[in-house]
Amino acid sequence: MHPAHGAEPPTSVAGRGGGIGLVQGVALYVAAVLGSGLLVLPGLAADVAGPASILAVVVVIVLAVPLAGTFAALAARFPDPGGVASYVRRALGPTAARATGYWFSFGVSAGFPVLAILGAEYICAIFGVDRAAVPWLAFGILIPPFAVNMLGVRVAGWVQFVLTGLLIAIVVLVVTTALPATSPARFEPFLPHGWSGVGTAVSLFVWAFAGWEVGTHISGEFRDPRRIIPVATTIALIVTGAAYLLLQVVTVGVLGAHAGEGPVPLLTLAARTAPGIGPIAVGVVAGIVALGVMNAYLAAFGKLGASLASTGDLPRFLRRGVEAGGIPRRALLLTFVVAVAYLGVALITGGHLETFILIHTSNMVSIYAAGMVAAVLILPRRTVGRAMAVVAAVLSLGLLVLAGANLIPAALLAAAAIGVTAWRRIRPPARRV
């Protein structure tokens, strides 16, 4: 399908391949999905659904397949630094694409203070550091991922490989030490809160399996997108699904009815099954999660910012580095400024993160809905990718309806995108010299 009438042409990245291989790609995908939910979701889900929370994880893994598969099909077929925004541009035109880009650049970025402050809080709690150090630790957590991405996505990919490897190793450690301590008695009754509890647990874990859109923005950086992206997505889906499922099993089997108690259930689990080394391992997990998720997402933020600049949706001087293999340092600096601003507001307002989680999640739901509708329109008929896109579009639109009033932040950014379109139509034409 050709771009919609009046749309700016999508940024081309087909000129030369990038440097991301299968190993780095898997690491980036795993980090984007296996995020901060690892620390809190197993306990929260067990609290609302009991042992049946295990069934909720299985359901969400199944639901994640069409979403992840659709993004993989899009990224493999249309490698473009604009990611979801570029697909929306092809299907729905420039204004919808601009809104999608703004949702990611200025809405999803509200997640930076959440990761930084959570990581700092967990490190303080586990290692006995005074909470007065949280602002400094949070700012310190922001800096390394930005510095690494300033060196290029290839370096960031190898750093991510190390971080993801450490994260998986610690998850394996926690699971293997906890499995012998599980008790069959803690799995009964299986449905203490009925099927409604399972539904609540499903809604919690939906957010745990977000992050598949990250690969669309760096698809042009893969050496062979058509071959590597589907394989990397499949492996990442298996790894992340297994990690969440096994953690849910041991959380229920060891902690039982007490799984939802305490701010960090994973810390309780580790302290119960591996005294001494367990809490330290969770502290390391908290740091790795914060650094790893930021590192994975920043590769996408940089490329998207440069792509939006190349189409005039952001200032043109930010477009440097949009090409495959290029380093979008100016766009990354813009993202750093936005992240620091969000962090500053979060700290000034007392470190309450609910508002920032709301901004982040409402924009993610909007991106998914727009992206899946676009996928249905631009993916070839009678292909597996389009079939998955139809299913994912229905699911995403359902999440959009459920979000309700929480979509106000995304609506404001969409209004800004519409305002840009209106200004372009009414402004006087530039004088030719």
SULZIJO-V585705 format. One record per helix or strand. SS is the DSSP state (a for helix, b for strand). FROM is the first residue (numbers start at 1). LEN is the number of residues. If there is no record, write none. Layout:
BEGIN
SS,FROM,LEN / SS,FROM,LEN
END
This chain:
BEGIN
b,20,1 / a,22,12 / a,37,41 / a,84,9 / a,94,34 / a,131,19 / a,153,27 / a,184,4 / a,194,15 / a,214,4 / a,219,3 / b,222,1 / a,225,34 / a,265,9 / a,277,34 / a,316,3 / a,329,20 / a,354,25 / a,384,43
END
